[in-house]
């Protein structure tokens, strides 16, 4: 099917790009999309999907969608209330939109499948097998680091990725399982040069890891600050209770304690006046 031109029913997706090797579900409610799904189910389960450039466009034409999309296989269709359907698909191949017929009851797309510009796997294997192995391990290690910070992802996925020895398959499987924005996914989908796609994928995964580290650092600092404030509040309250239990009526407020400390301070009159103003402002 490589490089082949063929005609398929099409669905324009809002805020979603589907990649080869990706298993994903999406909901459809537009009449043309529902009819396209029905037509695809009746004729081999194949469908062409492409992301809309503007999510608000109700009746998308060829100029409203990205030219590069994905040929998918429909795995399941579930009818939902309010004339909606949830569709489970698996991404098969990247393809480019050649022509779009929007005059039919559903969108009918003529597409050409996009092969990779070069087969890095064969090239690297012939010239330097160790270099290819290093590339595969490098990507696997970066993804493993990402998995360590995202334990919600299944262990089976990690094991599946570790077992892959074909670079193209590895790049596509990892890309399909990363929670990229649809813009980032679209960038990967449109890159047909395997080497550049490999480098782009690693760059994006490293960015995700760095963003996760920054987020964790911020959360840790916020937690430390909250914990400190909570401890100080609890200690002040405990001190008040102890004083009350001992019959000590000298339960001063924080401002009173600060004022007492200022009065006892050996400092100039100007300094004390400035401190008193700050206490009053509090």
Secondary structure, 3 states (H helix, E strand, C coil): CCCCEEEEEEEEECCCCCCCCCEEEEEECCHHHHHHHHHHHHCCCEEEEEEECCCCCCCCCHHHECCEEEEEEEEEEEEECCCEEEEEEEEEEEEEEEEEECCCCCEEEEEEECCCCCCHHHHHHHHCHHHHHHHHHHHHHHHHHHHHHCCCCCHHHHHHHHHCCCHHHHHHHHHHCCCCCHHHHHHHHHCCCHHHHHHHHHHHHHHHHHHHHHHHHHHHHHHHHHHHHHHHHHHHHHHHHHHHHCCCCCCCCHHHHHHHHHHHCCCCHHHHHHHHHHHHHC
